[in-house]
Amino acid sequence: MGSTGVGYRSGSVVSADGTVIGYRRLGAGPGVVLMHGSMMTAQNFTRLGAALAGDFTVYLPDRRGRGTSGPYGPDFTLRHAAEDVGALMAQTGSRNVFGLSAGAIPILRWAVERPAGYRIALYEPPLPVNGSAPAAWLPRYERELARGASARALVTVMKGTRDSRIVDVLPRAVLVPLLGLAMRAQARRATGADVPLRDLVPTMRHDARLVLDAVDLVEASAAVRSEVLLVGGGRSAAYLRDALDALEATVPGARRVELPGVGHLAPDDGGRPERVARVLVDFFGDG
């Protein structure tokens, strides 16, 4: 039972390199795998999963390096993350998969080498296009994390990824102590399999690796043969819209949906996951 009171069963798969990928399972019907974004775990998709559970068997994995899943390993790359997606899809028998942000990148890499027959929904993968540098925050983040300044590192990531307009405008001198207090309070409230945010801050270096490894992924996505839905928020940063534009122009037959009034984190429990769920039900249930 998660902290929001939604019941689920736990399970796991083993990826190609032997790493265990844990997941939460709920609902009944055709399988849908939901891959969370950066500084998240399965717990962040509790509301999204619940909104889909009436129509689908929903699998909420903890991406590698967090929660109930095994460690990254010393040589972690985008290839390993894509193999994790493949293991989840194969063992669960799912033909539907959704990914948010950095969680969408390995799905796209996996899809490049798969035959037709899947439905793939991607919410704003932070791909480098048109000279953008979605991981430009990495050097400062690494320095702050090395000093043990987790709150400062978190602020650097949040300002660098531009997920929140409020964070964009507030000065670091305000944000650092506020987020430090928030992380300590959230850690005290965490129960069961939930992972405190302070434990997820160090995972950002590995999500940055996914972005850096994806430099040629838009071009490679021309080989995708499955149905693809590209989803974005009307309030999201321009570099995320640019990435969706590039994918729409490259992925054969890709569909595009923009949700007015929401931003990058709409699928998260703290966003508007019910709006995202309606789009996914229409796409995954089509035909």
N, C-alpha and C positions, 0 to 999 in steps of 0.2 A: 504493500500500500504506500503510495507516494504522499508527499506532504500536503497535496491539495485534496486528498481523499479519494482519488480515482484508483480503482482496483486494477491490478495487472498481474500477469505471470512473468517470471524472469526466465530467460533462456540465453544461449550463447552459440556462436559459430566459431570455427577456427579458420583464420586466414591462411594464405598460401605460405607465409613464412612461419606459421605455427602460433601466431599471436591470437589470443582469445578476444573476441568482440562480443561483449554482453549487450543484451537488449531487454526491453520491456515489451510485453505483448498484451493487447487488449482488443476487444471487438470480435466480429465474425463476418466472414465473406471473403472476397478476393484479397490477396495480400497487398499491402502498401508499406514500403519502407520510408521512414522520414529521417533524414540526416540533418542534425542541428548545425548551427553556425559556430562562430568563434566564441570562446569563453562561455560555452554552454555545455550541457549534457542532455540526456534523455528527459530530465525533469523539466527542461524549458519548453518542451513540446507537449506537456500534459494536456493543456486545453485544446490544442490542435488535434492531438490524437483522439481525445474524447469526442470532438466534433465529427470525426471521420468513423468512429467505431461502430456507429449504427449501420454503416454500409460496407465496411471493410474489416479485415483482420489487420490491425495496425502494429507495426514493429518499430519501436523507438530505440535505436542503438545508442550507446555511448561511443562516440568516435574514439579511436585509439589514443591511449595516453591519459585517460580520465575515467572516473566512475568504475563501473564493473568490467571495463576492458583492460587489456594488457598494455604494457609500456610501448613507447615508440620504437625502441631499439636504437642502436648507435648510428645506423645508416638510413634513417627514415626519409623517404621521398614521396612524391606524388604517386609513383607506381605502387608503393605499398598501400596507400590510401585507396587507390582504385581497386586493388586486390581485395581490400576489406569490403568494398561495395559488392564486388563479384561474389564473395563468400556469402554475404547476407542474402543476396538475390537468389543464389543457387539453393541454399539450404531451406529458405523459407518458401521457395517456389513463387515468390512475388514477381509480377510483371509490371508493377507500378512503383515508381520511386520519386521522391521529392527531396530537394536539398536547398538549404538556405545558406547564402554567402559562401564562406570557405567550405561548407559541407556540400555545396553544389559542384565545386571544382572536380573532386575525384569521381563524382557521378558522370560528369561530362567526359572525363578521360576514359572511364570504363566503357561508356557508350560508344566511343569512337571505334572500338574493336569488337562490338557486339553486332549480331544480325538484327534484322527487324523483329518486331513482336513485343516491344516494351513501350510503355508510356512514361515519359521522363519530364518532370516539371522542375524548373530551376528558378529560384528566387534570387536575382541579383548576384551572381558569382562575381567577385572582385577581380576580373581579369585585366591584365595590362594591355590596353589598346590606345592608339593615337598618342603615344608618348606618355601615357599616365603611369604612375608609380604607386599602386595601392599599398605597397609595403615600405614606403619611404620612411615611416616612423620607426623602423626596426633598429637602427643603430642607437638612437637615444634610449629606446625601450631597453635594449640589452645593457647599456651602461647603468641605468637606474635599477634594473633587476639585479645586476651584479652587486650593487651596494645594499641590497635588501630593501629597497624603497618600492614596495609593491604598489602602494597607492599612487606614487608618482608614475610608475610604469603603466598602470592602468589608465591614468589620465592621458599619457602620451598616446596610448593605443586609441582611446576614445576620440581624442582630437584628430588623430591621424586618419582614422577610418571614417570620421564625420557621420556617425550613425545618429547623432542627436544634435538638433539645432541649439538646444539649451547648453549643451557641453561646448559647442562651438563658441558661444559668446561669453561664457563665464570664465574668469581668469583662473589660472592654475592655483593661485594662492587661496582661492575659495574652494576649488574642486578637490584638491589633495586632502585636506582635513575632513571634508564631508564624506568623501569616498572611503577614507580610512575608517571612519566611524561606521559607515554603512556596511563595510566588509566584516568588521568585527561583530556587529549586531546580527548580520545574516549568518555568520558562522555559528553563533550561539543557537540560532533557530533551526539549523539544518538537522534533519532526522532521516533515519533509514539509509537508503542508497543515495540520498541527495548529496551533492558536492558543493562545498562553500566556494564562493567566487574567488576568494584569496588563493585557493588551490588551483584555480583555472588560469590565473594571470600568466604563469610560466608556460602554458601551452601555446601562447600566441607566437612564439618563435617558430613553432612547427607549422602553424597555419600560414605564417609568412613564407615558409618553405614551399607550401602548396602554390601560393601565388607566384613565387619566383620560378618554380618549375613549369608554370602554365604559360610561359611567354609565347609559345607557338600553338596553344590549344585552340584558339579561335580558328586559325587556318585549318588545323587538323579536324575540326568539327564538321567540315564539309563531308566527311566520311560517315557521319551518323545516319543510320537507316531507320531508327525507331521514331515514333511520334514524339515531338518535343513541344512543350509549352513553356514560354518565357514569361515570368511574372515579375512585376516591379511596382514600387510605390510612387505615387505622384510627388511625394515630398522627399524622395531620396536624392543623394548627392549626384552631381552630373556625371562623375566618372563611372558610376554604376549604370546609369542610363546608357552611357556610351558603350559599355560592354554588352548590354542587351541589344543595342542597335547593331553592333558588329556580329553578334550571334544570329540575329534575325536575318541579316543579309547573307549569312554563310550556311547555316544549318538547313538542309533541304526540307521544305514544307513546314518550317517552324511557325507556331502560332504565338501571338503576343497579347498579354493582358496587362493593363495598368490599373492599379487600385487608387483612385483619388483620395487624398487626405491622409494617407499613411506613408510611413517611411520604410527604412531598411529592415527594421525589427518587427514588422507587423506579424510574422508567424509566431513569434515568441509569446510565452504566457503573459508577458507584460504589454503586449501590443494589441493587435486586433485579429487574433487567430481564426475567429469564426468567419471573418470575411475571406481569409485565405482558404479556409476549408470549403466554402461554397464553390470557389473556383476549382478546387481539386476534385470535389465530388463530380462536377460537370465533366471535367477532363478525364478522370480515371473511369468514370461510369459510362462514358460515351461509347456506345456499341457493345 
